Amino acid sequence: MASIASARWHHDRIIDYILEAPTAPSQNEIGKVFGFTATWVSIMVNSEPFKNRLEERKGELRDPKIKASILE
């Protein structure tokens, strides 16, 4: 099974997309927008480097309304 060894620039773009969306986008939607298969998106978003980077980025958020909506 494929795995992700480290977060890359496109991971940050996908994280931006996820954090900016009013509702959590599906893996199919993320794949279509960024040109990946839903399977690869699944592998990527479930990898430790991606999860760690997503948590870092969530911690950087300053607006309490946005932060609360993401935590839901």
Stockholm file with secondary structure:
# STOCKHOLM 1.0

chainA/1-72         MASIASARWHHDRIIDYILEAPTAPSQNEIGKVFGFTATWVSIMVNSEPFKNRLEERKGELRDPKIKASILE
#=GR chainA/1-72 SS CCCCCSCCHHHHHHHHHHHHSSSCCCHHHHHHHHTCCHHHHHHHHTSHHHHHHHHHHHHHCCCHHHHHHHHC
#=GC SS_cons        CCCCCSCCHHHHHHHHHHHHSSSCCCHHHHHHHHTCCHHHHHHHHTSHHHHHHHHHHHHHCCCHHHHHHHHC
//
